[in-house]
Amino acid sequence: MSERIGYAVYSKIEGGYLVTASPSNYHWDPAAALMYETTAKAWASAKRRGPGYAIAVVISRGEDGSLHHEELSPPMKAVSGSWIVRIEDAGLPIGPLYISSLSRDGKSRASTEICDARGFSYQQAVELAAKFQGRPNCTAQIEQVSD
């Protein structure tokens, strides 16, 4: 049974673990990694490094004493029980999009990552999906977020 040591930030580009946050320095040894108490803090630090540059990981000690890491799933922006809007546009080859923000004037932004999806009430999600359903080659669905 492996023992969880803590949460850290790992970069494949740098080939190592974050050891100092400012400036960002990386080292190959997981024992030198800057540790965080929660997954949320590790992901916040990873996101500050830039999109796709680093990920949050959990560092564990194996029965033989060796340290290894496992990638953590990105946290959902939408809370459990809220509704997200998924859009598929046949004219775009990038796959499904998820509404990630909505401005006061009703303009929406979308992301290809489900973890970036904003949570809405059921009624808001239905209304927003209806706006996209009327567009050519476009379908919109709503999905409830669960744990």
LINCOR-V885266 format. One record per residue. PSI is psi in degrees with one decimal (NA if undefined). OMEGA is omega as a letter, one per 40 degrees, with the letter a starting at -180 (NA if undefined). Layout:
PSI_OMEGA, PSI_OMEGA
//
This chain:
127.9_a, 150.7_a, 127.5_i, 125.4_a, -46.6_a, -170.7_a, 144.6_a, 178.9_i, 130.3_a, 139.2_i, 120.0_i, -33.8_a, -44.6_i, -17.0_a, 33.1_a, -171.3_a, 145.5_i, 124.6_i, -26.1_i, 138.9_a, -35.5_a, 105.2_e, 162.0_a, 117.6_i, 142.5_a, 151.0_i, 147.8_a, -21.6_a, 120.3_i, -22.5_i, -23.6_a, -5.7_a, 142.7_i, 121.6_a, 144.5_i, 151.7_a, -29.7_a, 161.0_i, -35.9_a, -42.3_i, -38.7_i, -43.1_i, -37.9_i, -42.2_i, -42.0_i, -40.9_a, -30.5_i, -20.6_a, -19.9_a, 152.0_a, 129.1_i, -1.0_a, -36.4_a, 158.4_i, 160.5_i, 140.4_a, 158.4_i, 131.5_i, 130.0_a, 152.5_i, 123.5_i, 172.1_i, -28.2_i, 1.1_i, -6.1_a, 149.1_i, 140.5_i, 167.3_i, 157.6_i, 137.4_i, 140.1_i, 142.6_i, 140.7_i, 143.1_i, 145.5_i, 136.4_i, -36.8_i, 137.4_a, 157.7_i, 135.2_a, -18.7_i, 174.2_a, 139.1_i, 156.9_a, 123.7_i, 129.9_a, 135.3_i, 124.1_a, 115.6_a, -21.5_a, -9.9_a, 126.4_a, 6.1_a, -3.6_i, -164.4_a, 148.8_i, 151.4_i, 133.4_i, 120.6_a, -22.1_i, 160.2_a, 122.0_a, 169.1_a, -29.7_a, 8.5_i, -0.3_i, 138.4_a, 155.1_i, 149.2_a, 157.0_i, 153.5_i, -11.0_a, 126.2_a, -28.7_a, -19.8_i, -7.3_a, 136.4_i, 143.2_i, 139.4_i, 164.6_i, 165.0_a, -46.8_a, -43.3_i, -42.6_a, -42.1_i, -45.2_a, -41.9_a, -41.9_i, -37.3_i, -35.0_i, -38.4_a, -26.0_i, -30.2_a, -10.2_a, 146.7_i, 143.3_i, 21.0_a, 132.9_i, 146.1_i, 139.6_i, 156.5_i, 146.6_a, 138.9_i, 136.3_a, 130.2_i, 163.7_a, NA_NA
//
